[in-house]
Amino acid sequence: MTHEDFRKALKNSKEEAQRKVFDEYFSYVYTIVFSRLRSCASREDIEECVGDVFADIYIYYDENTDRSGSISGFIGAVARNKAADMFNKLTRKRFTTVSVDDEEASDIEAPEDTEDTIDKKELRSQLLTCIDRLGEPDSTIIMQKYFFLRSSKEIADKLSLTPEAVRMRCSRALKKLREKLTALNITI
């Protein structure tokens, strides 16, 4: 969607313009927010942040500014900034200070599954990197299908494809993903 398309839609109906932006950029915004917050936020926090992104887009987008081209840069910047704010808010609450002289501090031990947790985070990071390298629309299809459990029909509607095309692209993308993961000695 270009700035001009958004301006025209706003002239017809503010709600219609907002719906068009939401429908076209939801996956883009969700992916940005999810990739930033996946390590520290719950699903509800991520969804709240996505909602806040769209609220800020609707509030702060100035349709009178002379711009040309796509509005995706503006939307991406808002999403990254909101996700960073949410990340800082969530991680700030999580950490507390412990005095070195505190007797109880010497009794603190790492959980037994620390190595397992770190391995899972590293594996998840490598998987998301490989998915991202598939390119569009394959990476979106894989994320929507396997992370957000969307049907081929739902994905097809979002990407303006047929459900059959989504299934075919998904099959090919999975094959490419397996090859990329195998090169990293990761089996699925």
Buried (B, 14 or more C-beta within 10 A) or exposed (E): BEBEBBBEBBEEEEEEBBEBBBEBBBBBBBBBBBBBBBEBBEEEBBBBBBBBBBEBBBEEBEBEEEBEEBBBEBBBEBBBEBBEEBBEEBEEEEEEEEEEEEEEEEEEEEEEEEEEEEEEEEEEEBBBEBBBEBEEBBBBBBBBBBBEEBEBEBBBBBBEBEBEBBBEBBEEBBEBBBEBBEEEEEEE
